[in-house]
């Protein structure tokens, strides 16, 4: 039987993303056939070697599920939170062990995918695949065309120049001194959209991720979820190929 890297196996089992699985290995939380393993190069025979995490045996899922959640504000995108805050896992009740694909910060609402398919998580979150994510952002102040051009061409955040983005003005309200923009990026830097807006001198008042790879949550109420169709899953996986 073909051997597979331990971190890939853990991801395929829905334990965590491949990157997080590497952290679990190096921190000594995974054992194989009764022995704690900390080397990232470790390979195993899937479903033959006995892999334990937190004392429980880990096995590959026989069925993959892909879930689209319209995340409300106030929920964290981690399975367990050290501060006891509400988690998106409290909203999605399925028998499969699913994990969030990427993250949305606690104060951002909108589209979040959860799955037990580790390869899918890798495909969607790795920067080289350039999966588009669309946000609706309300900012303080009246945005100018020059500032929009800066966002489109790239701005400096944390000594990093963002890549080209799609940006359009949805609404300006002089009475409230607010503007609403639609921003589409294909990067995943921490709090990127918020920092982009701050880089042009505007504080973010509200942030909502409306779409991932063109698949939106317009028809989902906040806190509700649905399964993605096979066609939608393929659309997400093939987006970078179509560029």
N, C-alpha and C positions, 0 to 999 in steps of 0.2 A: 504493500500500500504506500502511496506517495505521502511523504512527510510535509508538514506545513509549519511555518514559524508560529511560535506560541502566541505572540501578540495578535497575529492575524486570526488564529483560531479563537481567541477570546473575543475579538471583535465580531467574528461570524456568529458567535454564540449569544451576542447581544449584551455582553457584560459591560462593555464600554467602547468608546472609539479606539482606533488602533493606537493613537498617541497616548490616550489615557491608560490603555492596557499596558503599554511600555512602562508607565509609571508604577502600575500595580506590580509588575514583574521586578523592577529594580528595587522596589521597597520591600520585597520579600513576602508579598501577600498571596503568591501563587505557588502551589506545589504540584509536582508531576510524579505519579507513582510513589507517593509518600515522602518525596524529597523536595524541600523548598528550592525554587529555581530563581536566580537573579540575573542570569545572562540573557541579553536580548537576542542572541543568535540561536537560542534553543529551538529545536524542531521536535515535533511530536507526530504521532500517528493518530489522526482525528478519530475520536470515539472508540479508540482502542486503549491508548494510554489514559490513565486516570488522572484528570486535572481537577484540582480543588481550589475554590476561592471562598474565603471565609468559612472553610470547613464543609462547603457543599460542592458536590460534583457538578462540573460544567460540561454540558453537551450541546452540540450544534442543533439549532432549530430545524425541524423538518419543513416548516412553513414560514415564509417571510411575510411580514405585514408592513405596510407603509401608511402612516397616519398624518393627516394635515390638521393641525390645531390652530385655532384663532386665540392666541394667548392674551389673557387680560393683563393689565398693569398689576403689579404686586406679587407676581409669581416668579420664582427663580427657575432657571433651566438646568438644575442639577437633581440627581435622584435623591440625594440626602443633603440637607443644609445644616451646617453646624450651629446656626442661630435659630433653628426651628421655624424658618419662614415657609410659607406655602410654596409648594413645588408644582411644576406642570404635571408631574407624575400623579398628583392628587386629582387631576382633571381627566386623565386618560386611563380608564380602567379596562385592561385587556389581560388575557391569560398569558400572552407572550411577554417576555422580558425585553421591553423596548427602551431605547435611549434617545435623547434629543440629538438631532443632526445640527451641530453648531449651537450657537447660543443667541439669546436675546436678553439684554439686561433687564433687571427687575422693573424698570420704569418705561420699558418699551413694549407695546402690544403688537399683535399681528401674527403673521404666518410663521409657523414652526413645524418642522417635520420630525416625527419620531419613528423609529424602525428597529427591528432586530437583525437587520442585514448589515454586517460590518463593512463589506465591500462598498455598499451604497453610501455609507457614512463617509468612507475615505474618498470616494469619487466626488461627492458634493462639497466636502469641506476642504479638499486640497486646492491651494491657490491656482495650480496650473490648469485646472478644469474650468475656471472662469464662469461659474454659475451666476447668472444675474439675480440680484435681489433689489426689489423696488420698495422705496419708502415714501410715505407721505409725512412731511415734517412741517410743523408750525413753529415759526421763529419770531423773536421779538424784533420789531423795526421793519421798515420798508426796504426790501431788497432791491438792488439796482441791477441793470443788465450787465454792468461791468463785473459785479460780484458773482453773478450767475456764470459768466464766462470763466472766471477764476475757478469756480467749482468744476466746470466742465473740463478744464485743461489740467487740473491738478493743483492741490494746495499742500503746504507743509504742515504735517501733524507729527509731533514727536520725532522730529528730524527724519521724516519720511515723506516723500512726495507722492500723493495719491495718483493713481492712474486715471485716465480719462473717464468721465462719468456722463451719464445722460441726465440733464437737469432742465426742468421747465417750471415756470411760475404758474401756479394754479389760481392764486387769489392774493390780492393785497387789500388791507383794511386800514386806511389812514386813521379812522376814528379810534380803533383799538390799537393802532401802531403795531400791526402784525402782518406777516406774510406767510403764505402756505406754498410749499414747493413739493415737487415730485422728483426724487433723486434715485437713479438706478446705478448701482455699483456691482462689480464682480470680484471685489476683495472682501476680506473679513477681518480687518484690523479691529482691535478692541474699541468699542464705542466710536467707530469710524465716522458715521454720519454726524453725530453730535460734535465731534472734534472738527470736522470739515466746516460746519456752520460757524463754530467759534473762531475758526481761522480767518473768516471773512467778517468777523465782528458782530455776529448775531447769536444770541442765546437761544437754545432749543426749548420751546415750551411744551411741545407734545411730539411724540415720534411713534409711527405705526408702520410696520412692514406689511405692505399690502400684497406682495407677490414674491414667489420664488420660482425662477425659470418661467415666468409668465403665468404661473398657476396661483390664483388669488383666493382670498378669504372673504370676498364681498358677500357671499351668500351664507357665510357661517357667523352665527352670533358669537360674541366674545365668550370664551370658555367652552365652546362646542368644538367637536372634531368629527372627521369623517375619514374613511379609507381612501387612499389614492387608487385610481384605476391603473391597470397595466399600461395603458396608453400614456397616462400622466407620468408614471415612473420612467418609462422609456424616453419621454420628452425631456425630463430632467437629466437623465444620463447622457443623452445624445446632444444636449445643447452646445457643449464645447466643440463637438464635431462639426456642427453646422456653421460655426463662425468662419 
